[in-house]
Amino acid sequence: MSKGNQRTIPLLPLRGMLVYPTMVLHLDVGRERSVEALEKVMVEDKEILLTSQVDVSTDDPGEEEVYHFGTLAYIKQMLRLPNGTIRVLVEGLNRARIENFTDQDSYLEVETTVFDSETEEPDAEQEALMRNVLEQFEQYTKMSKKVTNETLTSVQDIKEPGRLADIVASHLPLKIEQKQRLLTLIDVTERLEELLDILNNEKEVLGLEKKIGQRVKQSMEQTQKEYYLREQMKAIQKELGEKDGKSGEVEELREKIEAAEMPENVEAKAFKELGRYEKVPASSAESSVIRNYIEWIVSLPWQTETTDHLDTKRAERILDEDHYGLDKVKERVLEYLAVQELTQELKGPILCLAGPPGVGKTSLARSIARSLDRNFVRMSLGGVRDEAEIRGHRRTYVGAMPGRVVQGMQKAGSKNPVFLLDEIDKMASDFRGDPSSAMLEVLDPEQNHQFSDHFLEEPYDLSKVMFVTTANNISTIPEPLLDRMEIISIAGYTEVEKKEIAKTYLLNRQMKDHGLNGRQLQVQDDALLKIIRHYTKEAGVRNLERQLATVCRKAARMIVSSEKKRVVVTVNTLEDMLGRPKHRYGQIEAEDQIGAATGLAYTAGGGDTLSIEVSLAKGEGNLTLTGKLGDVMKESAKAAFSYIRSRSSELNIDPQFHENNDIHIHVPEGATPKDGPSAGITMATALISALTERKVYREVGMTGEITLRGRVLPVGGIKEKSMSAHRAGLSTIILPKDNEKDLEDVPESVREGLTFHFVSHLDEVLELALGE
């Protein structure tokens, strides 16, 4: 190992480079402190310490920013350049280690240990290591081609092991940390072993680089060969007049684009994509993506439009053929036709058919399309949670497609179809997005002329589409979306309407489906009425059709299994076919009751009657509410209870009733969820009846919200509630005063069978509902 002696020397930090002993090279120096250090040594012994910086970006390195192992160098020549920098020629002399920084003001000066030059003859181990190093370096030179043969020859002439290690290391493309590691190894044997490891590693890296290069070259040659063969094939096909292969596909797609009559911006985009498709190899995954995009664009109806049959009398006839009743909806469609006939230009309206299941909302939309002579397309929104279902996926996704709105337009084949958005109240939202927000653009007449689909990337005009939506419960539709639609309520059918629908539509359809005709099966009117009253309980007619299907099946079996040629269904034979009645017609009590009042409710399935019962027992004033009631209904009960306490003297009720009695309010059919404020006056009436022991008239039904002062506030669903009261056999209905205007919505056949009383205060309710 070399011995060292102590010296104080100026320091010159180097950026991104390192000087080994015996190396001679030029350096450009420009930093002020480095220039000061050079001028200092030039007037003395011309020796300076060279070390590398840890971070090359540091402009003014200090004690922590330089490596503490460097090389003592001799300045052989110094030259000032015109740009102010100094170029010096240095020769590395010895390794040196910094022990201490003595001065850091004008320039860096350090105390160092300078190690003696390595002049000893190599021992046997070092000789072996030198031969290995030379052999490995020769192989590296052949693989690298960056080291010249002259350099290899000069290295082979070196006899000193330390000098050999330093010269070989200086010709390798090593990181500054690896070079610094070799510089710090004073022991020559260790240095040769380290260098041998580095050479082996560099050879492996070069071998891998060579393999990768050959692989890339082969791939490029194969691609060039395929391109050449493809061009040859094109030329041959052109000579033969054939249009097979990709060139034929490109021509076919070009013809489709020209025939699609797209807007200018969309056509330009399509031709641009076609140009890309032509250049991309057929084997590339991108080729199929581009082709899929072009085929979608050309298949959309950009300008194709059906001509509306603007004949209101014909449209009215078609609507009446398909549906019985539903006058409001029919009137709205005929209004649209009339305006269209006058203006010849009208943005498509957005109708929302709201009502319980089975009232014919979906089939009505189909009839609207038929009456207008428009194409019809249906899209179900039930359970849609992903925004991309509406807007489509971007083409960067694997298997991307347009949204269901654009898909529907492609199926429709025209830009002005009747587009049914079924079950719009059943949309949901989760982490994938909010589809109801995406629907805003579809249903907004001010926006949908430029509907943006992520897949198309170009606006599509939906302004001429007549959108029809359906919903069972509009309260679940977000307010901004509801604001863009015109709500048309379809409450349900009366008994008379159901009977007509069954005779005119349902029975004929089921007989046809079951292979029967009018000579083989006859259902009497009384039997139809019994099916409606005792075997179904619904606002629509879907379950009624199922019961008629059962009748047809039973009749078909009778005809096939016996010699009967004709089956007549009467009231007496109905039970043999359908079994015992499933529902009790009419909810009216057999006699007037104390503490039991009949309320009217509005549910997603239409109108219904609601029996509210109150019982009193000696206790401590506990109020119990049962029957699966929602929060709003519980609050109505408490409001009624508070009103009665405040008016106990006027009502001839014991003022201490709430302290001496436990009160239980129960709404039967506990499995059915019930909520809403419209049972307020019904609860108050039943409670007052129980406390005063005055009977509630059994034929009276009521609905209305109650306040703490006894005022009766208006509620919704008057048409549906009136129909349920008529169906239940009630004769008198008590309604809030402010709901008087809603009476015109109630069918005439229902109004004729009921007596309506409009009240504004609970006192009026009690006069009408309670006996002496």
C-alpha positions in Angstrom: 0.0 0.0 0.0 1.2 3.5 -0.9 2.4 5.8 1.9 1.0 9.4 2.3 2.4 12.7 3.2 0.6 15.8 4.5 0.2 19.0 2.3 -2.0 22.1 2.1 -3.1 22.6 -1.5 -5.7 24.8 -3.3 -8.7 22.8 -4.5 -10.4 22.9 -8.0 -13.8 21.2 -8.0 -14.8 19.5 -11.3 -18.3 19.1 -12.8 -19.2 15.6 -14.1 -15.7 14.4 -14.7 -12.8 12.8 -12.8 -9.0 12.8 -13.4 -6.9 9.7 -12.6 -3.1 9.8 -12.0 -1.0 9.8 -15.2 -3.9 11.2 -17.2 -3.3 14.3 -19.3 -6.3 16.4 -20.4 -7.6 19.9 -21.0 -10.0 21.6 -18.6 -12.0 24.8 -19.1 -12.3 26.9 -15.9 -14.7 29.8 -15.5 -15.9 30.0 -11.9 -14.4 32.9 -10.0 -13.1 30.9 -7.0 -11.6 28.2 -9.3 -9.8 31.0 -11.3 -8.4 32.4 -8.0 -7.1 28.9 -7.1 -5.4 28.5 -10.5 -3.7 32.0 -10.3 -2.5 31.1 -6.8 -0.8 27.8 -7.8 0.7 29.3 -11.0 2.9 31.6 -9.0 4.0 28.8 -6.7 4.6 25.1 -7.6 1.7 24.7 -10.2 0.2 21.8 -8.3 -3.5 21.7 -7.5 -6.0 19.2 -6.1 -8.8 18.0 -8.5 -12.0 16.5 -7.1 -15.4 15.8 -8.5 -18.6 17.6 -7.3 -21.4 15.4 -5.8 -24.1 17.5 -7.5 -23.1 19.0 -10.9 -25.8 21.7 -10.6 -24.1 23.4 -7.7 -22.4 26.6 -8.8 -20.4 27.3 -5.6 -19.6 24.0 -3.9 -18.5 23.9 -0.3 -17.1 21.2 2.0 -20.2 18.9 1.7 -20.6 19.3 -2.1 -17.3 17.7 -3.2 -15.9 14.1 -2.9 -13.1 13.9 -0.3 -10.9 11.8 -2.6 -9.3 13.3 -5.6 -6.1 13.6 -7.7 -3.1 15.9 -7.2 -2.4 17.4 -10.6 0.4 19.5 -12.3 -0.6 22.4 -14.5 1.4 22.1 -17.6 -0.1 24.9 -19.5 -2.7 27.7 -19.0 -4.4 29.8 -21.7 -7.0 32.7 -21.3 -9.8 32.5 -23.9 -11.6 35.5 -25.3 -14.9 34.6 -23.5 -13.2 35.0 -20.1 -12.7 31.3 -19.3 -9.2 29.7 -18.8 -8.2 26.6 -20.5 -5.5 24.5 -18.7 -3.6 21.4 -19.6 -3.3 19.2 -16.5 -1.5 15.9 -15.7 -2.6 13.7 -12.9 0.2 12.8 -10.4 -1.0 11.1 -7.2 -4.1 10.1 -5.3 -4.9 12.4 -2.5 -7.5 12.5 0.4 -8.9 15.7 1.9 -8.4 15.8 5.6 -9.6 19.3 6.4 -10.8 22.5 4.7 -8.5 25.4 5.9 -9.8 28.3 3.8 -13.1 28.8 1.9 -13.1 32.6 1.3 -11.5 33.6 -2.1 -10.8 30.0 -3.1 -10.9 26.5 -1.5 -7.8 25.4 0.3 -7.5 22.0 1.9 -5.2 19.9 4.0 -4.6 16.6 2.2 -2.8 13.3 2.5 -1.0 12.7 -0.8 -0.2 9.0 -1.5 3.1 8.1 -3.2 3.3 7.0 -6.8 2.9 3.2 -7.4 6.3 2.1 -8.8 6.6 -1.4 -7.2 6.9 -4.4 -9.5 3.7 -6.5 -9.7 3.6 -9.7 -7.7 2.2 -13.0 -9.1 -1.4 -12.3 -8.1 -1.3 -8.8 -9.6 0.3 -10.1 -12.8 -2.6 -12.6 -13.2 -5.2 -9.9 -12.5 -3.4 -7.6 -15.1 -3.6 -10.4 -17.8 -7.3 -10.9 -17.0 -8.0 -7.2 -17.2 -6.2 -6.9 -20.5 -8.0 -9.9 -21.9 -11.4 -8.6 -20.8 -10.6 -5.1 -22.1 -9.6 -6.5 -25.5 -13.0 -8.3 -25.7 -14.8 -5.2 -24.6 -13.0 -3.1 -27.3 -14.1 -5.6 -30.0 -17.8 -5.5 -28.8 -17.9 -1.7 -28.1 -16.2 -0.3 -31.2 -15.8 3.0 -29.2 -12.2 2.2 -28.2 -9.6 2.4 -31.0 -7.0 -0.3 -31.7 -4.3 2.3 -31.0 -5.7 2.8 -27.5 -5.8 -1.0 -26.9 -2.1 -1.2 -28.1 -1.0 1.6 -25.8 -2.8 0.0 -22.8 -1.1 -3.4 -23.5 2.3 -1.8 -23.2 1.7 -0.6 -19.6 3.7 -2.6 -17.0 2.6 -0.9 -13.8 -0.6 -2.5 -12.4 -2.0 0.7 -10.7 -1.5 2.7 -13.9 -3.1 0.0 -16.0 -6.2 0.0 -13.8 -6.5 3.8 -14.0 -6.0 4.0 -17.8 -8.5 1.2 -18.5 -11.1 2.8 -16.1 -10.7 6.2 -17.9 -11.7 4.6 -21.2 -14.9 2.9 -19.8 -18.3 4.7 -19.9 -18.8 4.6 -16.1 -20.9 6.7 -13.8 -19.0 9.3 -11.7 -19.8 7.2 -8.6 -18.1 4.1 -10.1 -15.0 6.1 -11.2 -14.8 7.7 -7.7 -15.0 4.2 -6.1 -11.9 3.1 -8.2 -10.1 6.3 -7.2 -10.6 5.7 -3.5 -9.0 2.2 -3.7 -5.4 2.8 -2.7 -4.6 -0.9 -2.7 -3.7 -2.0 -6.3 -5.0 -5.6 -6.0 -8.4 -4.4 -4.8 -8.5 -1.9 -7.6 -7.8 -4.6 -10.3 -10.4 -6.9 -8.8 -13.0 -4.1 -8.8 -12.1 -3.2 -12.4 -12.4 -6.8 -13.5 -16.0 -7.0 -12.1 -16.9 -3.7 -13.9 -15.5 -5.0 -17.2 -17.5 -8.3 -16.9 -20.7 -6.3 -16.2 -20.0 -3.9 -19.1 -19.5 -6.8 -21.5 -22.9 -8.3 -20.4 -24.6 -5.0 -21.0 -23.0 -4.7 -24.4 -24.1 -8.2 -25.3 -27.7 -7.4 -24.4 -27.6 -4.2 -26.4 -26.4 -6.1 -29.4 -29.2 -8.7 -29.1 -31.9 -5.9 -28.8 -30.4 -4.1 -31.8 -30.5 -7.2 -33.9 -34.1 -7.9 -32.9 -35.2 -4.4 -33.8 -33.3 -4.6 -37.1 -35.1 -7.9 -37.9 -38.5 -6.3 -37.0 -37.8 -3.3 -39.2 -36.7 -5.5 -42.1 -39.8 -7.6 -41.7 -42.0 -4.4 -41.7 -40.2 -3.1 -44.8 -40.7 -6.4 -46.5 -44.4 -6.5 -45.7 -44.8 -2.9 -46.9 -43.0 -3.8 -50.2 -45.2 -6.9 -50.7 -48.3 -4.9 -49.9 -47.5 -2.3 -52.5 -46.8 -5.0 -55.0 -50.1 -6.6 -54.3 -51.9 -3.2 -54.7 -50.2 -2.8 -58.1 -51.1 -6.3 -59.2 -54.8 -5.9 -58.1 -54.9 -2.5 -59.9 -53.7 -4.2 -63.1 -56.2 -7.0 -62.8 -59.0 -4.6 -62.0 -59.7 -6.3 -58.7 -60.9 -4.5 -55.5 -60.2 -7.3 -53.0 -58.0 -6.7 -49.9 -57.7 -3.5 -47.9 -57.6 -1.2 -50.9 -61.1 -2.5 -51.8 -62.3 -1.9 -48.2 -60.9 1.7 -48.3 -62.8 2.4 -51.6 -66.0 0.9 -50.2 -65.7 3.0 -47.0 -65.0 6.1 -49.1 -68.2 5.5 -51.1 -70.2 5.1 -47.9 -68.8 8.4 -46.5 -69.7 10.3 -49.6 -73.2 8.8 -49.6 -73.9 9.4 -45.9 -74.6 13.2 -46.4 -72.8 14.2 -43.2 -72.2 17.7 -42.1 -68.9 19.2 -43.5 -66.9 18.9 -40.2 -68.0 15.3 -39.7 -67.2 14.3 -43.3 -63.7 15.9 -43.0 -63.2 13.9 -39.8 -64.3 10.7 -41.5 -62.0 11.2 -44.4 -59.1 11.9 -42.1 -59.8 8.7 -40.2 -60.0 6.8 -43.5 -56.5 8.2 -44.4 -55.2 6.8 -41.2 -56.9 3.5 -41.8 -55.3 3.2 -45.2 -51.8 3.7 -43.7 -52.1 1.5 -40.7 -51.2 -2.2 -41.3 -54.2 -4.6 -41.3 -52.6 -6.6 -38.6 -52.4 -3.6 -36.2 -55.0 -3.4 -33.4 -55.6 0.2 -34.3 -56.8 -0.8 -37.7 -60.0 -2.5 -36.4 -60.6 0.5 -34.0 -60.6 3.0 -36.9 -62.7 0.8 -39.1 -65.3 0.4 -36.4 -65.4 4.1 -35.9 -65.9 4.9 -39.6 -68.6 2.2 -39.9 -70.5 3.7 -37.0 -70.3 7.2 -38.4 -71.6 6.2 -41.9 -74.4 4.1 -40.4 -76.0 7.1 -38.6 -78.9 9.0 -40.1 -77.3 12.5 -40.5 -79.9 13.8 -43.0 -82.4 10.9 -43.5 -85.8 12.1 -42.3 -89.3 10.5 -42.5 -92.2 12.7 -43.6 -94.8 13.3 -40.9 -98.4 12.3 -41.9 -100.0 15.6 -40.8 -103.6 14.4 -40.7 -105.2 15.0 -37.3 -108.3 13.0 -38.0 -106.3 10.0 -39.1 -104.0 10.3 -36.0 -107.1 10.6 -33.7 -108.5 7.4 -35.3 -105.3 5.5 -34.8 -105.0 6.6 -31.2 -108.6 5.6 -30.5 -108.0 2.2 -32.2 -105.1 1.4 -29.9 -106.2 2.9 -26.6 -109.5 3.4 -24.8 -109.7 6.7 -22.8 -106.5 8.6 -22.1 -108.0 11.8 -23.5 -105.4 14.2 -22.2 -102.5 12.3 -23.9 -104.3 12.0 -27.2 -105.2 15.7 -27.1 -101.6 16.7 -26.5 -100.4 14.6 -29.5 -103.1 16.1 -31.8 -102.1 19.6 -30.6 -98.5 18.8 -31.6 -99.7 17.7 -35.1 -101.8 20.8 -35.6 -99.0 23.1 -34.7 -96.6 21.1 -37.0 -99.1 21.4 -39.8 -99.2 25.2 -39.4 -95.5 25.9 -38.8 -93.8 23.0 -40.7 -91.0 23.5 -38.2 -91.2 22.6 -34.5 -88.6 21.3 -32.1 -89.6 17.8 -30.8 -91.5 18.0 -27.5 -90.4 16.0 -24.5 -93.5 14.3 -23.0 -93.3 12.4 -19.7 -96.1 9.8 -19.3 -96.4 9.4 -15.5 -98.6 6.8 -13.9 -98.8 3.4 -12.2 -97.8 0.2 -13.9 -100.1 -1.4 -16.5 -101.9 1.7 -17.7 -100.4 1.5 -21.2 -97.6 4.1 -21.1 -95.1 2.2 -23.3 -97.7 1.0 -25.8 -99.1 4.6 -26.0 -95.7 5.9 -27.2 -95.7 3.2 -29.9 -99.2 4.4 -31.0 -97.9 8.0 -31.1 -95.2 6.9 -33.6 -97.8 5.1 -35.7 -100.1 8.1 -35.8 -97.3 10.3 -36.9 -95.9 7.8 -39.5 -92.5 8.0 -37.7 -90.0 5.3 -36.9 -90.1 4.1 -33.3 -87.2 3.2 -31.0 -87.3 2.2 -27.3 -84.5 2.5 -24.7 -85.0 1.2 -21.2 -83.3 3.2 -18.5 -84.2 0.9 -15.6 -81.0 0.2 -13.5 -78.7 2.4 -15.7 -75.9 3.6 -13.5 -73.0 4.4 -15.8 -72.9 7.8 -17.6 -71.1 6.1 -20.5 -74.4 4.2 -21.2 -75.8 7.6 -22.4 -72.7 9.4 -23.7 -70.6 6.4 -24.9 -67.0 5.5 -24.2 -64.0 7.2 -25.6 -62.2 5.3 -28.3 -59.1 4.8 -26.2 -61.0 2.1 -24.3 -60.9 -1.5 -25.6 -64.3 -2.4 -27.2 -65.5 1.2 -27.1 -69.0 1.9 -28.5 -71.3 4.9 -28.8 -73.9 5.5 -26.1 -77.3 4.0 -26.2 -78.9 7.2 -27.5 -76.7 7.2 -30.6 -77.2 3.4 -30.9 -81.0 4.0 -30.8 -80.7 6.7 -33.6 -78.9 4.1 -35.7 -81.7 1.6 -35.2 -84.3 4.2 -35.9 -82.8 4.9 -39.3 -84.1 8.5 -39.3 -83.2 11.7 -37.5 -86.8 12.4 -36.4 -88.1 9.2 -34.8 -90.3 8.9 -31.7 -87.7 7.9 -29.1 -89.1 6.2 -26.0 -87.0 6.6 -22.8 -88.7 3.9 -20.6 -88.6 3.9 -16.8 -86.7 7.2 -16.5 -87.4 7.3 -12.8 -85.4 4.0 -12.3 -82.0 5.5 -13.2 -79.4 5.4 -10.5 -75.9 6.9 -9.9 -72.7 5.5 -8.4 -68.9 6.0 -8.7 -69.2 5.5 -12.5 -71.1 8.7 -12.9 -74.6 10.2 -12.9 -76.5 9.2 -16.0 -79.4 11.6 -15.1 -77.0 14.5 -15.6 -76.0 13.2 -19.0 -79.7 12.9 -19.9 -80.1 16.7 -19.4 -78.3 17.4 -22.7 -80.4 14.8 -24.5 -83.7 16.2 -23.2 -82.9 20.0 -23.3 -84.3 21.5 -26.6 -81.7 24.3 -26.3 -78.8 21.8 -26.2 -79.7 18.6 -28.0 -79.1 20.0 -31.5 -75.4 19.5 -30.6 -75.5 16.3 -28.5 -71.9 15.2 -27.7 -71.2 11.5 -27.7 -67.7 10.6 -26.4 -67.3 7.9 -29.1 -68.3 10.0 -32.1 -66.3 13.1 -30.9 -68.5 15.2 -33.2 -71.9 16.8 -32.3 -75.1 15.0 -33.4 -78.5 16.7 -33.9 -81.3 15.4 -31.7 -83.5 18.5 -32.0 -86.0 16.8 -34.4 -86.5 13.7 -32.2 -89.8 13.4 -30.4 -88.8 12.1 -27.0 -91.4 10.4 -24.9 -90.4 9.3 -21.4 -92.3 7.1 -18.9 -92.2 7.0 -15.1 -94.1 5.4 -12.3 -93.1 7.9 -9.7 -91.9 11.4 -10.7 -90.7 12.2 -7.2 -87.6 10.1 -7.8 -86.6 12.0 -10.9 -84.0 14.8 -10.3 -85.5 18.3 -10.4 -83.3 19.6 -13.3 -84.3 16.6 -15.4 -88.0 16.9 -14.5 -87.9 20.6 -15.4 -87.2 19.7 -19.1 -90.2 17.4 -19.5 -93.9 18.0 -19.9 -95.7 15.8 -17.4 -98.9 14.1 -18.5 -100.4 12.0 -15.7 -102.2 8.8 -16.5 -104.0 7.9 -13.2 -105.5 4.6 -14.1 -108.8 3.3 -15.4 -112.3 3.2 -13.9 -114.4 0.0 -13.8 -116.3 1.1 -16.8 -113.1 1.8 -18.7 -111.5 -1.5 -17.7 -114.6 -3.3 -18.8 -114.5 -1.6 -22.3 -110.7 -2.3 -22.6 -111.2 -5.9 -21.7 -114.0 -6.4 -24.3 -112.4 -4.4 -27.1 -108.7 -5.2 -26.7 -107.5 -7.6 -24.1 -109.9 -10.5 -24.6 -109.6 -10.5 -28.4 -105.8 -10.5 -28.1 -105.7 -13.3 -25.6 -108.2 -15.4 -27.7 -106.0 -14.9 -30.7 -102.9 -15.9 -28.8 -104.6 -19.1 -27.5 -106.1 -20.1 -30.8 -109.7 -19.3 -30.0 -112.4 -17.4 -31.8 -115.7 -15.7 -30.8 -117.7 -18.9 -31.6 -115.6 -21.0 -29.2 -115.4 -18.6 -26.2 -117.8 -16.0 -24.9 -117.3 -14.1 -21.6 -120.4 -12.3 -20.3 -120.3 -8.7 -19.2 -121.2 -9.6 -15.6 -118.4 -12.1 -15.5 -115.9 -9.5 -16.8 -117.1 -7.1 -14.1 -116.6 -9.8 -11.4 -113.0 -10.4 -12.7 -112.3 -6.7 -12.4 -113.8 -6.4 -8.9 -112.8 -9.6 -7.2 -109.8 -11.0 -9.0 -107.8 -7.8 -9.7 -106.9 -4.7 -7.6 -104.8 -2.4 -9.7 -104.8 1.0 -11.4 -103.8 -0.5 -14.8 -105.0 -3.6 -16.7 -101.9 -5.9 -16.8 -103.2 -8.2 -14.1 -106.7 -8.2 -15.7 -105.1 -9.4 -18.9 -103.4 -12.3 -17.0 -106.7 -13.4 -15.6 -108.3 -13.3 -19.1 -105.3 -15.4 -20.3 -106.1 -17.9 -17.6 -109.8 -18.0 -18.7 -108.6 -18.7 -22.3 -106.3 -21.5 -21.2 -109.1 -23.2 -19.2 -111.5 -22.8 -22.1 -108.9 -24.2 -24.6 -108.5 -27.3 -22.4 -112.2 -27.8 -22.1 -112.6 -27.6 -25.9 -109.7 -30.0 -26.6 -110.4 -32.6 -23.9 -114.2 -32.8 -24.3 -116.7 -32.6 -27.1 -117.7 -29.0 -26.2 -117.6 -26.7 -29.1 -118.4 -23.5 -27.2 -117.5 -22.3 -23.7 -119.6 -19.5 -22.1 -118.1 -17.9 -19.0 -120.8 -16.6 -16.6 -120.7 -15.2 -13.0 -121.5 -18.7 -11.7 -118.9 -20.6 -13.7 -116.1 -18.1 -13.1 -115.0 -19.6 -9.8 -114.5 -23.0 -11.4 -111.9 -21.3 -13.8 -110.2 -18.8 -11.6 -110.8 -20.2 -8.1 -112.1 -18.3 -5.1 -112.1 -14.4 -5.4 -108.8 -12.9 -4.4 -110.0 -9.5 -3.4 -113.0 -8.1 -1.5 -114.8 -5.6 -3.5 -115.3 -2.4 -1.6 -113.6 -1.6 1.7 -116.7 0.0 3.3 -117.5 -1.2 6.8 -120.7 -3.0 7.6 -121.7 -0.4 10.1 -120.5 2.9 11.5 -117.5 2.5 13.8 -116.0 4.4 16.8 -112.3 5.2 16.3 -112.1 4.0 12.7 -112.0 6.3 9.7 -111.4 5.7 6.0 -108.6 7.7 4.4 -107.7 8.0 0.7 -104.1 7.3 -0.4 -102.0 7.8 -3.5 -99.3 5.2 -4.2 -97.1 4.3 -7.1 -99.7 1.6 -8.0 -102.5 4.2 -8.2 -105.1 5.2 -5.6 -106.1 3.2 -2.6 -108.3 3.4 0.5 -106.6 3.5 3.9 -108.4 2.4 7.1 -107.1 4.2 10.3 -108.0 2.7 13.7 -107.5 4.2 17.2 -107.9 2.4 20.5 -107.7 3.8 24.0 -106.6 2.1 27.2 -106.0 3.2 30.8 -102.4 4.2 31.1 -99.9 7.1 31.3 -100.4 9.0 28.1 -98.2 7.0 25.7 -98.8 7.5 22.0 -98.1 4.4 19.9 -98.1 4.4 16.0 -98.0 1.1 14.1 -98.5 -0.1 10.5 -95.1 0.6 8.8 -95.6 4.3 8.7 -93.0 6.8 7.3 -91.7 9.8 9.1 -94.2 12.2 7.4 -97.2 10.1 8.4 -95.9 9.9 12.0 -95.6 13.7 12.1 -99.2 14.0 10.8 -100.4 11.9 13.7 -98.5 14.0 16.3 -99.8 17.2 14.7 -103.4 15.8 15.0 -102.7 14.8 18.6 -101.4 18.3 19.5 -104.4 20.0 17.8 -106.8 17.8 19.9 -105.0 18.7 23.1 -105.3 22.4 22.3 -109.0 22.2 21.5 -110.1 19.6 24.1 -112.7 21.8 25.8 -114.4 22.8 22.5 -114.5 19.2 21.5 -116.0 18.0 24.9 -112.9 15.9 25.6 -111.4 15.4 29.0 -108.4 17.9 29.1 -106.4 15.2 31.0 -107.0 12.5 28.3 -103.4 12.4 27.3 -102.3 11.7 30.9 -104.8 9.0 31.8 -104.9 7.0 28.6 -102.5 5.2 26.3 -103.4 5.9 22.7 -102.7 3.4 19.9 -103.0 4.5 16.3 -102.8 1.6 13.8 -103.0 1.5 10.0 -103.8 -2.1 8.8 -101.8 -3.8 6.1 -98.5 -3.4 8.0 -96.4 -5.0 5.4 -97.1 -2.1 3.0 -94.9 1.0 3.5 -97.1 4.1 3.9 -96.0 7.8 4.0 -97.3 11.2 3.1 -99.2 14.1 4.8 -102.6 13.4 3.2 -103.8 11.2 6.2 -103.7 14.1 8.7 -107.4 14.8 8.9 -108.2 11.0 8.8 -106.0 10.4 11.9 -107.5 13.4 13.7 -111.1 12.3 12.9 -110.4 8.7 14.1 -108.7 10.0 17.3 -111.6 12.5 18.1 -114.1 9.7 17.4 -112.4 7.4 19.9 -112.1 10.1 22.6 -115.7 11.4 22.2 -117.2 8.0 21.4 -118.9 9.4 18.4 -119.2 7.0 15.4 -117.6 7.8 12.0 -120.0 7.4 9.1 -118.9 4.2 7.2 -119.5 5.6 3.7 -117.3 8.7 4.2 -113.7 8.8 2.9 -111.3 11.8 3.4 -107.9 13.1 2.5 -106.1 16.3 3.5 -103.1 17.6 5.5 -103.7 19.1 8.9 -101.9 22.0 10.7 -101.6 22.6 14.4 -104.5 25.2 14.2 -106.8 22.7 12.5 -106.5 24.1 8.9 -106.9 21.6 6.1 -104.2 21.9 3.4 -104.4 20.6 -0.2 -102.8 17.3 -1.3 -102.1 15.6 -4.6 -103.5 12.6 -6.5 -107.2 13.7 -6.3 -108.2 11.8 -9.4 -106.5 8.6 -8.3 -108.0 8.9 -4.8 -111.5 9.6 -6.1 -111.3 6.5 -8.3 -110.2 4.3 -5.3 -113.1 5.7 -3.3 -115.5 4.8 -6.1 -114.0 1.4 -6.4 -114.3 0.8 -2.6 -118.0 1.7 -2.5 -117.8 5.0 -0.6 -120.5 7.6 -1.3 -119.0 10.8 0.2 -115.6 12.2 -0.1 -114.2 15.1 2.0 -111.4 17.1 0.2 -109.4 20.2 1.0 -111.0 23.5 -0.3 -107.9 24.2 -2.4 -108.4 20.9 -4.3 -111.7 21.9 -5.8 -110.0 22.8 -9.1 -108.8 19.2 -9.4 -112.3 17.9 -9.6 -112.4 18.4 -13.4 -109.7 15.7 -13.8 -112.0 13.1 -12.2 -113.8 11.0 -14.8 -117.5 11.8 -15.1 -118.6 8.2 -14.3 -116.8 8.5 -10.9 -118.2 12.0 -10.2 -121.7 10.8 -10.7 -121.4 8.1 -8.0 -119.8 10.3 -5.3 -120.7 13.4 -3.3 -117.8 15.8 -2.8 -117.4 18.1 0.2 -114.7 20.7 0.2 -113.5 21.9 3.6 -110.9 24.3 5.0 -111.0 23.5 8.7 -111.2 20.3 10.8 -114.4 21.4 12.4 -116.1 21.1 9.0 -114.7 17.6 8.6 -116.1 16.5 12.0 -119.5 17.8 11.2 -119.6 15.7 8.0 -117.9 12.6 9.3 -119.0 12.1 12.9 -122.5 11.1 14.1 -124.2 12.4 17.3 
